Amino acid sequence: MPDCRRAHVPGGTYFFTVNTYRRQTFLTDADVRSALPGSNRNDSFDHPFLIEPWVLLPDHMHALWTLPPGDEDFSHRWRVIKRVVTQRCQTRLNRPEWMNGRRKNRNQSTLWQHRFREHLLRDEADFNRHIDYIHWNPVEHGYVAQVSHWPHSSFHRYVKRGWLPANWGRSVESLNVADFGE
């Protein structure tokens, strides 16, 4: 098993990829979306963070987070998020036939892959490339023909705030996503 070393920078901005276990396609379901932090204004999340751009696809999600100054614990936040979604949605989504000894010993569900991918953003250019990648991802995976057609993304918030034009991302040539791969 590779030695996984994470970059821990207090107050850092990170890009994340989180996958469902066995690439199950439930992340865009209404009950899962409503269980995610930020979907309910009454949710009290005791470890705050700023969600920059994000996208939900059926079997994985991408997000950029900026942590508060002095705080570097993104792993705890992902554990809480996965636990909340699991608790609220496991009646419908749990797959007992997929449980194995290791998952039982670690008290894991059959909803999430154990690990997630993280990348510490280095500079503004890196930040902008990741914004493009996140918003372009539904097109890349063939879910829609253009970015504006995908409803489960921060793209619409970016358009509303004037940060991106509504017709942004109609072709890959206009984007800076060539360096990414899944």
SEPABA-358612 format. One record per atom (N, C-alpha, C): residue in three letters; x, y, z; atom name; residue number from 1. Coordinates in Angstrom, 1 decimal, padded with zeros to 4 digits. Last residue first. Example, Ala and Ser with C-alpha at 12.3 -4.5 7.8 and 13.67 -1.06 7.14 Angstrom:
2
R:fido:c1:c2:c3:bavex:pati
R:Ser:012.8:-002.2:007.1:N:2
R:Ser:013.7:-001.1:007.1:CA:2
R:Ser:012.9:000.0:007.9:C:2
R:Ala:013.2:-005.7:007.8:N:1
R:Ala:012.3:-004.5:007.8:CA:1
R:Ala:013.2:-003.3:007.8:C:1
// end
This chain:
182
R:fido:c1:c2:c3:bavex:pati
R:Glu:-008.8:012.0:-014.1:N:182
R:Glu:-009.3:011.4:-012.9:CA:182
R:Glu:-008.8:010.0:-012.8:C:182
R:Gly:-006.8:014.9:-014.8:N:181
R:Gly:-007.3:013.6:-015.1:CA:181
R:Gly:-007.9:013.0:-013.9:C:181
R:Phe:-005.5:018.0:-016.0:N:180
R:Phe:-006.2:017.2:-015.0:CA:180
R:Phe:-006.6:015.9:-015.6:C:180
R:Asp:-004.5:019.8:-017.8:N:179
R:Asp:-003.6:019.1:-016.9:CA:179
R:Asp:-004.2:018.2:-015.9:C:179
R:Ala:-006.6:021.0:-019.2:N:178
R:Ala:-005.8:019.9:-019.9:CA:178
R:Ala:-004.9:019.2:-018.9:C:178
R:Val:-008.1:023.1:-018.5:N:177
R:Val:-008.3:021.9:-017.8:CA:177
R:Val:-007.4:020.8:-018.3:C:177
R:Asn:-009.0:025.8:-019.2:N:176
R:Asn:-007.6:025.5:-018.9:CA:176
R:Asn:-007.6:024.2:-018.0:C:176
R:Leu:-011.1:026.4:-022.1:N:175
R:Leu:-010.8:026.1:-020.7:CA:175
R:Leu:-009.3:025.8:-020.5:C:175
R:Ser:-011.8:026.6:-024.6:N:174
R:Ser:-011.9:027.9:-023.9:CA:174
R:Ser:-011.5:027.7:-022.4:C:174
R:Glu:-011.8:024.1:-025.6:N:173
R:Glu:-010.7:025.0:-026.0:CA:173
R:Glu:-010.7:026.2:-025.2:C:173
R:Val:-014.1:022.9:-024.8:N:172
R:Val:-012.9:022.6:-024.0:CA:172
R:Val:-011.8:023.5:-024.4:C:172
R:Ser:-017.0:025.0:-024.8:N:171
R:Ser:-016.0:024.1:-025.5:CA:171
R:Ser:-014.8:024.0:-024.7:C:171
R:Arg:-018.5:026.4:-023.1:N:170
R:Arg:-019.2:025.7:-024.1:CA:170
R:Arg:-018.3:024.8:-025.0:C:170
R:Gly:-017.7:027.8:-020.8:N:169
R:Gly:-017.4:026.4:-020.9:CA:169
R:Gly:-018.2:025.7:-022.0:C:169
R:Trp:-020.2:030.3:-020.4:N:168
R:Trp:-018.8:029.8:-020.1:CA:168
R:Trp:-018.8:028.3:-020.3:C:168
R:Asn:-022.6:031.6:-020.6:N:167
R:Asn:-022.2:030.7:-021.7:CA:167
R:Asn:-020.8:030.2:-021.5:C:167
R:Ala:-022.7:033.3:-018.4:N:166
R:Ala:-023.6:032.1:-018.5:CA:166
R:Ala:-023.2:031.1:-019.6:C:166
R:Pro:-019.4:034.2:-017.2:N:165
R:Pro:-020.6:034.4:-018.0:CA:165
R:Pro:-021.4:033.1:-018.1:C:165
R:Leu:-018.5:034.5:-013.7:N:164
R:Leu:-018.4:033.7:-015.0:CA:164
R:Leu:-019.6:034.1:-015.8:C:164
R:Trp:-019.1:036.3:-011.8:N:163
R:Trp:-017.7:035.8:-011.8:CA:163
R:Trp:-017.5:035.0:-013.1:C:163
R:Gly:-021.7:037.2:-011.2:N:162
R:Gly:-020.9:037.9:-012.2:CA:162
R:Gly:-019.5:037.4:-012.4:C:162
R:Arg:-023.2:035.8:-009.5:N:161
R:Arg:-022.4:036.8:-008.9:CA:161
R:Arg:-021.5:037.6:-009.9:C:161
R:Lys:-024.4:034.0:-011.3:N:160
R:Lys:-025.3:035.0:-010.6:CA:160
R:Lys:-024.4:036.1:-010.0:C:160
R:Val:-022.2:032.4:-011.9:N:159
R:Val:-022.8:033.3:-012.9:CA:159
R:Val:-023.6:034.4:-012.3:C:159
R:Tyr:-021.7:031.2:-009.5:N:158
R:Tyr:-020.6:032.0:-010.1:CA:158
R:Tyr:-021.2:033.0:-011.1:C:158
R:Arg:-024.0:029.8:-009.2:N:157
R:Arg:-023.7:030.8:-008.2:CA:157
R:Arg:-022.7:031.8:-008.8:C:157
R:His:-023.6:028.0:-011.2:N:156
R:His:-024.8:028.9:-011.3:CA:156
R:His:-024.6:030.0:-010.3:C:156
R:Phe:-021.4:026.5:-010.4:N:155
R:Phe:-021.3:027.3:-011.6:CA:155
R:Phe:-022.4:028.3:-011.6:C:155
R:Ser:-021.6:024.7:-008.3:N:154
R:Ser:-021.5:026.1:-007.9:CA:154
R:Ser:-021.5:027.0:-009.2:C:154
R:Ser:-024.0:022.1:-009.2:N:153
R:Ser:-022.7:022.7:-009.3:CA:153
R:Ser:-022.8:024.2:-008.8:C:153
R:His:-026.2:020.5:-010.4:N:152
R:His:-025.5:020.2:-009.1:CA:152
R:His:-024.1:020.8:-009.1:C:152
R:Pro:-027.2:020.9:-013.0:N:151
R:Pro:-027.8:021.7:-011.9:CA:151
R:Pro:-027.0:021.5:-010.5:C:151
R:Trp:-025.8:021.6:-016.1:N:150
R:Trp:-025.7:020.7:-014.9:CA:150
R:Trp:-026.2:021.4:-013.7:C:150
R:His:-025.9:023.5:-018.1:N:149
R:His:-027.0:022.5:-018.0:CA:149
R:His:-027.0:021.6:-016.8:C:149
R:Ser:-023.6:024.9:-018.1:N:148
R:Ser:-024.8:025.5:-017.6:CA:148
R:Ser:-026.0:024.6:-017.5:C:148
R:Val:-021.7:023.3:-019.5:N:147
R:Val:-021.7:023.5:-018.1:CA:147
R:Val:-023.0:024.0:-017.5:C:147
R:Gln:-023.1:021.2:-022.1:N:146
R:Gln:-022.5:022.4:-021.7:CA:146
R:Gln:-022.7:022.6:-020.2:C:146
R:Ala:-024.1:018.6:-022.3:N:145
R:Ala:-023.3:019.2:-023.4:CA:145
R:Ala:-022.6:020.5:-023.1:C:145
R:Val:-023.7:016.3:-019.6:N:144
R:Val:-024.4:017.4:-020.2:CA:144
R:Val:-023.5:017.9:-021.4:C:144
R:Tyr:-022.3:014.0:-019.0:N:143
R:Tyr:-023.6:014.1:-018.4:CA:143
R:Tyr:-024.4:015.2:-019.1:C:143
R:Gly:-019.7:013.5:-019.7:N:142
R:Gly:-020.7:013.2:-020.7:CA:142
R:Gly:-022.1:013.4:-020.1:C:142
R:His:-017.5:014.2:-018.2:N:141
R:His:-018.1:012.8:-018.0:CA:141
R:His:-019.3:012.5:-018.9:C:141
R:Glu:-017.1:016.8:-019.1:N:140
R:Glu:-016.1:015.8:-019.3:CA:140
R:Glu:-016.6:014.4:-019.2:C:140
R:Val:-019.4:018.0:-018.0:N:139
R:Val:-019.3:017.9:-019.5:CA:139
R:Val:-018.2:016.8:-019.8:C:139
R:Pro:-018.9:017.8:-015.3:N:138
R:Pro:-020.1:017.1:-015.8:CA:138
R:Pro:-020.0:017.0:-017.3:C:138
R:Asn:-016.4:019.4:-015.2:N:137
R:Asn:-016.4:018.0:-014.9:CA:137
R:Asn:-017.7:017.3:-015.4:C:137
R:Trp:-016.2:022.1:-015.2:N:136
R:Trp:-016.2:021.4:-016.5:CA:136
R:Trp:-016.5:019.9:-016.3:C:136
R:His:-016.0:022.9:-012.6:N:135
R:His:-017.2:023.3:-013.3:CA:135
R:His:-017.4:022.5:-014.6:C:135
R:Ile:-013.5:021.8:-011.9:N:134
R:Ile:-014.7:021.5:-011.2:CA:134
R:Ile:-015.9:021.7:-012.0:C:134
R:Tyr:-011.8:023.1:-013.8:N:133
R:Tyr:-011.9:021.7:-013.8:CA:133
R:Tyr:-013.2:021.2:-013.1:C:133
R:Asp:-012.1:025.8:-013.0:N:132
R:Asp:-012.4:025.4:-014.3:CA:132
R:Asp:-012.7:023.9:-014.4:C:132
R:Ile:-011.0:025.6:-010.4:N:131
R:Ile:-012.3:026.1:-010.6:CA:131
R:Ile:-012.9:025.6:-011.9:C:131
R:His:-008.4:024.8:-011.0:N:130
R:His:-009.3:023.9:-010.3:CA:130
R:His:-010.7:024.3:-010.4:C:130
R:Arg:-007.4:027.1:-012.2:N:129
R:Arg:-007.4:025.8:-013.0:CA:129
R:Arg:-008.4:024.9:-012.4:C:129
R:Asn:-007.5:028.9:-010.0:N:128
R:Asn:-008.3:029.1:-011.2:CA:128
R:Asn:-008.5:027.9:-012.1:C:128
R:Phe:-005.5:027.7:-008.3:N:127
R:Phe:-006.9:027.9:-007.9:CA:127
R:Phe:-007.8:028.0:-009.1:C:127
R:Asp:-003.3:028.0:-010.0:N:126
R:Asp:-003.7:026.7:-009.6:CA:126
R:Asp:-005.2:026.7:-009.1:C:126
R:Ala:-003.2:030.8:-010.0:N:125
R:Ala:-003.3:030.1:-011.2:CA:125
R:Ala:-003.8:028.7:-011.0:C:125
R:Glu:-002.7:031.4:-007.3:N:124
R:Glu:-004.0:031.8:-007.9:CA:124
R:Glu:-004.2:031.1:-009.2:C:124
R:Asp:-001.2:028.5:-005.8:N:123
R:Asp:-001.2:029.9:-006.1:CA:123
R:Asp:-002.5:030.2:-006.8:C:123
R:Arg:-001.5:025.8:-004.7:N:122
R:Arg:-000.2:026.5:-004.6:CA:122
R:Arg:-000.3:028.0:-004.8:C:122
R:Leu:-003.7:023.8:-002.9:N:121
R:Leu:-003.5:024.8:-004.0:CA:121
R:Leu:-002.3:025.6:-003.7:C:121
R:Leu:-003.3:020.5:-002.1:N:120
R:Leu:-003.1:021.8:-001.6:CA:120
R:Leu:-002.8:022.8:-002.8:C:120
R:His:-005.5:018.0:-002.7:N:119
R:His:-004.4:018.7:-003.3:CA:119
R:His:-004.4:020.1:-002.7:C:119
R:Glu:-006.8:014.7:-002.2:N:118
R:Glu:-006.6:016.1:-001.8:CA:118
R:Glu:-005.4:016.7:-002.4:C:118
R:Arg:-009.1:012.0:-002.3:N:117
R:Arg:-007.9:012.7:-002.9:CA:117
R:Arg:-007.9:014.2:-002.5:C:117
R:Phe:-009.9:009.7:000.3:N:116
R:Phe:-010.3:010.8:-000.7:CA:116
R:Phe:-009.0:011.4:-001.2:C:116
R:Arg:-010.9:006.4:001.4:N:115
R:Arg:-010.0:007.5:001.3:CA:115
R:Arg:-010.6:008.6:000.4:C:115
R:His:-013.1:004.6:001.3:N:114
R:His:-012.4:005.0:002.6:CA:114
R:His:-011.6:006.2:002.5:C:114
R:Gln:-016.0:005.4:-000.5:N:113
R:Gln:-014.6:004.9:-000.5:CA:113
R:Gln:-014.0:005.4:000.8:C:113
R:Trp:-019.3:005.0:001.0:N:112
R:Trp:-018.1:005.8:000.6:CA:112
R:Trp:-016.9:005.0:000.4:C:112
R:Leu:-021.3:003.1:001.6:N:111
R:Leu:-021.6:004.3:000.8:CA:111
R:Leu:-020.4:005.0:000.2:C:111
R:Thr:-021.2:001.1:003.4:N:110
R:Thr:-021.0:000.7:002.0:CA:110
R:Thr:-021.3:001.9:001.1:C:110
R:Ser:-019.3:002.2:006.3:N:109
R:Ser:-020.5:001.9:005.6:CA:109
R:Ser:-020.2:001.4:004.2:C:109
R:Gln:-017.1:001.2:008.9:N:108
R:Gln:-017.4:001.9:007.7:CA:108
R:Gln:-018.7:001.4:007.1:C:108
R:Asn:-015.7:000.2:011.1:N:107
R:Asn:-017.0:000.8:011.3:CA:107
R:Asn:-017.4:001.7:010.1:C:107
R:Arg:-013.5:-001.3:010.8:N:106
R:Arg:-013.3:000.2:010.7:CA:106
R:Arg:-014.6:000.9:010.9:C:106
R:Asn:-014.7:-003.8:010.8:N:105
R:Asn:-013.7:-003.5:011.8:CA:105
R:Asn:-013.5:-001.9:011.9:C:105
R:Lys:-016.2:-003.7:008.4:N:104
R:Lys:-016.8:-003.8:009.7:CA:104
R:Lys:-015.9:-003.4:010.9:C:104
R:Arg:-014.2:-003.5:006.5:N:103
R:Arg:-015.1:-002.4:006.6:CA:103
R:Arg:-015.9:-002.5:008.0:C:103
R:Arg:-013.0:-006.0:007.0:N:102
R:Arg:-012.2:-004.8:007.1:CA:102
R:Arg:-013.1:-003.6:007.3:C:102
R:Gly:-015.0:-007.9:006.4:N:101
R:Gly:-014.4:-007.8:007.7:CA:101
R:Gly:-013.7:-006.5:008.0:C:101
R:Asn:-017.5:-006.3:004.3:N:100
R:Asn:-016.5:-007.3:004.6:CA:100
R:Asn:-015.9:-007.0:006.0:C:100
R:Met:-020.5:-005.6:002.7:N:99
R:Met:-019.7:-005.5:003.9:CA:99
R:Met:-018.7:-006.6:004.0:C:99
R:Trp:-022.2:-006.1:000.6:N:98
R:Trp:-020.8:-005.6:000.3:CA:98
R:Trp:-020.0:-005.4:001.5:C:98
R:Glu:-024.6:-006.8:001.6:N:97
R:Glu:-023.9:-007.8:000.9:CA:97
R:Glu:-022.5:-007.4:000.5:C:97
R:Pro:-025.6:-004.3:002.6:N:96
R:Pro:-025.0:-005.3:003.5:CA:96
R:Pro:-024.2:-006.4:002.8:C:96
R:Arg:-025.7:-001.4:001.5:N:95
R:Arg:-025.6:-002.6:000.8:CA:95
R:Arg:-024.9:-003.7:001.7:C:95
R:Asn:-027.7:001.5:002.0:N:94
R:Asn:-026.8:000.5:002.6:CA:94
R:Asn:-026.8:-000.8:001.8:C:94
R:Leu:-029.7:003.3:001.1:N:93
R:Leu:-028.5:003.1:000.3:CA:93
R:Leu:-027.5:002.0:000.8:C:93
R:Arg:-031.8:003.6:002.9:N:92
R:Arg:-032.1:003.4:001.4:CA:92
R:Arg:-030.8:002.9:000.7:C:92
R:Thr:-030.5:003.8:005.3:N:91
R:Thr:-031.6:002.9:005.2:CA:91
R:Thr:-031.9:002.6:003.7:C:91
R:Gln:-028.6:005.8:004.9:N:90
R:Gln:-028.2:004.5:004.8:CA:90
R:Gln:-029.3:003.5:004.8:C:90
R:Cys:-029.0:008.6:005.2:N:89
R:Cys:-029.4:007.9:003.9:CA:89
R:Cys:-029.2:006.4:003.9:C:89
R:Arg:-028.2:009.6:007.6:N:88
R:Arg:-029.4:010.1:007.1:CA:88
R:Arg:-029.9:009.2:005.9:C:88
R:Gln:-025.7:008.3:008.0:N:87
R:Gln:-026.8:008.2:009.0:CA:87
R:Gln:-028.1:008.6:008.4:C:87
R:Thr:-024.3:009.2:005.7:N:86
R:Thr:-024.6:007.8:005.9:CA:86
R:Thr:-025.7:007.6:006.9:C:86
R:Val:-024.2:011.9:006.1:N:85
R:Val:-024.9:011.4:004.9:CA:85
R:Val:-025.2:009.9:005.1:C:85
R:Val:-022.6:011.9:008.5:N:84
R:Val:-024.0:012.5:008.4:CA:84
R:Val:-024.8:012.0:007.3:C:84
R:Arg:-020.2:010.7:007.6:N:83
R:Arg:-021.1:010.1:008.7:CA:83
R:Arg:-022.5:010.6:008.6:C:83
R:Lys:-019.3:012.5:005.7:N:82
R:Lys:-019.6:011.1:005.3:CA:82
R:Lys:-020.5:010.5:006.3:C:82
R:Ile:-018.9:014.7:007.4:N:81
R:Ile:-019.8:014.8:006.3:CA:81
R:Ile:-020.2:013.4:005.9:C:81
R:Val:-017.0:013.7:009.2:N:80
R:Val:-018.3:014.1:009.7:CA:80
R:Val:-019.3:014.2:008.6:C:80
R:Arg:-014.8:013.1:007.5:N:79
R:Arg:-015.4:012.1:008.3:CA:79
R:Arg:-016.8:012.4:008.8:C:79
R:Trp:-014.3:015.7:006.5:N:78
R:Trp:-014.8:014.7:005.6:CA:78
R:Trp:-015.4:013.5:006.4:C:78
R:Arg:-013.4:016.9:008.9:N:77
R:Arg:-014.6:017.4:008.3:CA:77
R:Arg:-015.2:016.4:007.3:C:77
R:His:-011.1:015.4:009.4:N:76
R:His:-012.2:015.4:010.4:CA:76
R:His:-013.5:015.8:009.7:C:76
R:Ser:-009.5:016.3:007.2:N:75
R:Ser:-009.9:014.9:007.3:CA:75
R:Ser:-011.1:014.7:008.3:C:75
R:Phe:-008.9:019.0:007.6:N:74
R:Phe:-009.9:018.7:006.6:CA:74
R:Phe:-010.4:017.2:006.7:C:74
R:Asp:-007.4:020.7:009.7:N:73
R:Asp:-008.0:019.3:009.9:CA:73
R:Asp:-009.2:019.1:008.9:C:73
R:Glu:-006.1:023.0:010.2:N:72
R:Glu:-005.7:022.2:009.0:CA:72
R:Glu:-006.4:020.9:008.9:C:72
R:Asp:-006.2:026.3:011.3:N:71
R:Asp:-006.9:025.0:011.2:CA:71
R:Asp:-006.5:024.3:010.0:C:71
R:Gly:-005.2:028.9:011.1:N:70
R:Gly:-004.8:028.0:012.3:CA:70
R:Gly:-005.4:026.6:012.3:C:70
R:Pro:-008.0:030.2:009.5:N:69
R:Pro:-006.7:030.4:009.9:CA:69
R:Pro:-006.4:029.5:011.2:C:69
R:Pro:-010.3:027.7:008.1:N:68
R:Pro:-010.0:028.9:008.9:CA:68
R:Pro:-008.5:029.0:009.3:C:68
R:Leu:-009.9:026.5:004.7:N:67
R:Leu:-010.0:026.3:006.1:CA:67
R:Leu:-009.7:027.6:006.9:C:67
R:Thr:-011.5:026.3:001.7:N:66
R:Thr:-010.5:027.1:002.5:CA:66
R:Thr:-010.8:026.9:003.9:C:66
R:Trp:-012.0:023.8:-000.7:N:65
R:Trp:-012.3:024.3:000.6:CA:65
R:Trp:-011.2:025.2:001.0:C:65
R:Leu:-013.5:022.7:-003.6:N:64
R:Leu:-012.4:023.5:-003.1:CA:64
R:Leu:-012.8:024.0:-001.7:C:64
R:Ala:-014.6:019.5:-004.8:N:63
R:Ala:-014.8:020.7:-004.0:CA:63
R:Ala:-013.4:021.4:-003.7:C:63
R:His:-016.3:016.9:-006.4:N:62
R:His:-015.1:017.7:-006.3:CA:62
R:His:-015.5:019.0:-005.5:C:62
R:Met:-017.6:013.5:-006.1:N:61
R:Met:-017.7:015.0:-006.0:CA:61
R:Met:-016.4:015.6:-006.0:C:61
R:His:-019.2:010.7:-007.7:N:60
R:His:-018.1:011.4:-007.0:CA:60
R:His:-018.4:012.9:-006.9:C:60
R:Asp:-021.5:009.7:-008.9:N:59
R:Asp:-020.6:008.7:-008.2:CA:59
R:Asp:-019.4:009.4:-007.5:C:59
R:Pro:-023.0:011.8:-010.1:N:58
R:Pro:-023.6:010.7:-009.4:CA:58
R:Pro:-022.7:009.8:-008.5:C:58
R:Leu:-021.4:014.8:-008.9:N:57
R:Leu:-021.8:013.9:-010.0:CA:57
R:Leu:-022.4:012.7:-009.3:C:57
R:Leu:-021.3:018.1:-007.8:N:56
R:Leu:-021.7:016.7:-007.4:CA:56
R:Leu:-022.0:016.0:-008.7:C:56
R:Val:-018.9:020.5:-007.2:N:55
R:Val:-019.8:019.9:-008.2:CA:55
R:Val:-020.1:018.5:-007.6:C:55
R:Trp:-017.7:023.8:-006.2:N:54
R:Trp:-018.0:022.4:-006.0:CA:54
R:Trp:-018.9:021.8:-007.1:C:54
R:Pro:-015.7:026.6:-005.1:N:53
R:Pro:-016.5:025.9:-006.1:CA:53
R:Pro:-016.7:024.4:-005.7:C:53
R:Glu:-015.6:026.8:-001.6:N:52
R:Glu:-015.4:027.6:-002.8:CA:52
R:Glu:-016.2:026.9:-003.9:C:52
R:Ile:-016.6:026.8:001.5:N:51
R:Ile:-016.7:026.0:000.3:CA:51
R:Ile:-016.7:026.9:-000.9:C:51
R:Leu:-014.9:027.3:004.4:N:50
R:Leu:-015.5:028.0:003.2:CA:50
R:Leu:-015.5:027.1:002.0:C:50
R:Phe:-015.8:025.9:007.5:N:49
R:Phe:-014.9:026.0:006.4:CA:49
R:Phe:-015.6:026.7:005.3:C:49
R:Pro:-016.2:024.9:011.0:N:48
R:Pro:-016.5:025.7:009.8:CA:48
R:Pro:-015.4:025.6:008.7:C:48
R:His:-017.3:022.7:012.8:N:47
R:His:-016.0:022.8:012.2:CA:47
R:His:-016.1:023.6:010.9:C:47
R:Asp:-019.9:022.3:013.4:N:46
R:Asp:-019.1:022.9:014.5:CA:46
R:Asp:-017.6:023.0:014.0:C:46
R:Phe:-022.7:023.1:011.8:N:45
R:Phe:-021.5:022.4:011.6:CA:45
R:Phe:-020.4:023.0:012.5:C:45
R:Ser:-026.0:022.9:011.9:N:44
R:Ser:-024.9:023.6:012.7:CA:44
R:Ser:-023.7:022.7:012.5:C:44
R:Asp:-028.5:023.7:009.6:N:43
R:Asp:-027.4:022.8:010.0:CA:43
R:Asp:-026.4:023.6:010.8:C:43
R:Asn:-030.2:025.6:008.6:N:42
R:Asn:-030.3:025.3:010.0:CA:42
R:Asn:-029.2:024.3:010.5:C:42
R:Arg:-029.9:025.6:005.9:N:41
R:Arg:-029.4:026.8:006.6:CA:41
R:Arg:-029.4:026.5:008.1:C:41
R:Asn:-028.8:022.9:004.1:N:40
R:Asn:-029.8:023.3:005.1:CA:40
R:Asn:-029.3:024.5:005.9:C:40
R:Ser:-026.5:022.6:002.7:N:39
R:Ser:-027.8:022.5:002.0:CA:39
R:Ser:-029.0:022.9:002.8:C:39
R:Gly:-024.4:022.8:004.3:N:38
R:Gly:-024.7:023.9:003.4:CA:38
R:Gly:-026.0:023.8:002.7:C:38
R:Pro:-023.5:019.3:004.1:N:37
R:Pro:-023.4:020.6:004.8:CA:37
R:Pro:-023.7:021.8:003.8:C:37
R:Leu:-026.0:017.0:002.9:N:36
R:Leu:-024.6:017.6:002.8:CA:36
R:Leu:-024.6:018.9:003.5:C:36
R:Ala:-028.6:016.2:002.8:N:35
R:Ala:-027.8:015.8:003.9:CA:35
R:Ala:-026.4:016.4:004.0:C:35
R:Ser:-029.5:016.9:000.3:N:34
R:Ser:-030.0:017.6:001.5:CA:34
R:Ser:-029.3:017.3:002.8:C:34
R:Arg:-028.2:015.0:-001.3:N:33
R:Arg:-027.9:016.5:-001.4:CA:33
R:Arg:-028.4:017.2:-000.2:C:33
R:Val:-029.6:012.7:-000.5:N:32
R:Val:-028.1:012.9:-000.2:CA:32
R:Val:-027.7:014.3:-000.3:C:32
R:Asp:-032.2:013.2:-001.3:N:31
R:Asp:-031.9:013.0:000.1:CA:31
R:Asp:-030.4:013.1:000.4:C:31
R:Ala:-031.9:013.5:-004.2:N:30
R:Ala:-032.3:014.6:-003.3:CA:30
R:Ala:-032.0:014.4:-001.8:C:30
R:Asp:-028.9:012.4:-005.7:N:29
R:Asp:-030.2:012.1:-005.2:CA:29
R:Asp:-030.6:013.2:-004.2:C:29
R:Thr:-026.3:012.6:-006.5:N:28
R:Thr:-027.2:013.7:-006.9:CA:28
R:Thr:-028.6:013.4:-006.5:C:28
R:Leu:-025.0:010.3:-005.4:N:27
R:Leu:-024.7:011.6:-004.9:CA:27
R:Leu:-025.7:012.8:-005.3:C:27
R:Phe:-025.4:007.7:-006.4:N:26
R:Phe:-026.4:008.3:-005.5:CA:26
R:Phe:-026.2:009.7:-005.1:C:26
R:Thr:-024.1:005.3:-007.8:N:25
R:Thr:-024.5:006.6:-008.4:CA:25
R:Thr:-025.7:007.2:-007.5:C:25
R:Gln:-021.0:003.8:-006.8:N:24
R:Gln:-022.4:003.9:-006.8:CA:24
R:Gln:-022.9:005.3:-007.2:C:24
R:Arg:-018.3:003.1:-006.8:N:23
R:Arg:-018.8:004.1:-007.8:CA:23
R:Arg:-020.3:004.0:-007.9:C:23
R:Arg:-017.5:001.7:-004.6:N:22
R:Arg:-017.8:000.9:-005.9:CA:22
R:Arg:-018.5:001.8:-006.9:C:22
R:Tyr:-018.4:004.4:-002.7:N:21
R:Tyr:-017.9:003.0:-002.7:CA:21
R:Tyr:-018.4:002.3:-003.9:C:21
R:Thr:-017.9:007.6:-004.2:N:20
R:Thr:-018.7:006.6:-003.5:CA:20
R:Thr:-018.1:005.3:-003.6:C:20
R:Asn:-015.1:009.9:-003.6:N:19
R:Asn:-015.9:008.9:-004.4:CA:19
R:Asn:-016.8:008.0:-003.6:C:19
R:Val:-013.9:013.1:-003.8:N:18
R:Val:-014.5:012.1:-002.9:CA:18
R:Val:-015.4:011.2:-003.7:C:18
R:Thr:-011.4:015.3:-004.2:N:17
R:Thr:-012.2:014.4:-004.9:CA:17
R:Thr:-012.6:013.3:-003.9:C:17
R:Phe:-010.5:018.7:-003.4:N:16
R:Phe:-010.8:017.3:-003.0:CA:16
R:Phe:-011.6:016.6:-004.1:C:16
R:Phe:-008.2:021.2:-002.9:N:15
R:Phe:-009.0:020.6:-003.9:CA:15
R:Phe:-009.3:019.2:-003.4:C:15
R:Tyr:-007.8:023.8:-000.4:N:14
R:Tyr:-007.6:022.4:-000.9:CA:14
R:Tyr:-008.6:022.0:-001.9:C:14
R:Thr:-006.1:026.3:001.2:N:13
R:Thr:-007.2:026.0:000.3:CA:13
R:Thr:-006.8:024.7:-000.4:C:13
R:Gly:-005.2:026.7:004.8:N:12
R:Gly:-005.0:026.4:003.4:CA:12
R:Gly:-006.2:026.2:002.6:C:12
R:Gly:-005.2:027.0:007.5:N:11
R:Gly:-005.9:028.0:006.7:CA:11
R:Gly:-005.7:027.8:005.2:C:11
R:Pro:-002.3:025.1:007.8:N:10
R:Pro:-003.4:025.8:008.5:CA:10
R:Pro:-003.9:026.9:007.6:C:10
R:Val:-001.7:022.4:005.8:N:9
R:Val:-001.3:023.8:006.0:CA:9
R:Val:-002.5:024.5:006.6:C:9
R:His:-000.7:019.4:005.1:N:8
R:His:-001.5:020.0:006.1:CA:8
R:His:-001.0:021.5:006.4:C:8
R:Ala:-000.8:017.0:002.7:N:7
R:Ala:-000.3:018.3:003.0:CA:7
R:Ala:-001.2:019.0:004.0:C:7
R:Arg:-000.4:013.6:003.4:N:6
R:Arg:-001.2:014.7:003.1:CA:6
R:Arg:-000.5:016.0:003.5:C:6
R:Arg:000.7:010.6:002.2:N:5
R:Arg:001.1:011.8:003.0:CA:5
R:Arg:000.2:012.9:002.5:C:5
R:Cys:000.6:007.2:002.1:N:4
R:Cys:-000.2:008.4:001.8:CA:4
R:Cys:000.2:009.6:002.7:C:4
R:Asp:002.4:004.9:000.7:N:3
R:Asp:002.5:005.7:001.9:CA:3
R:Asp:001.8:007.0:001.6:C:3
R:Pro:000.6:002.2:-000.8:N:2
R:Pro:001.4:003.4:-000.9:CA:2
R:Pro:001.3:004.2:000.4:C:2
R:Met:000.8:-001.2:000.0:N:1
R:Met:000.0:000.0:000.0:CA:1
R:Met:000.9:001.2:000.0:C:1
// end
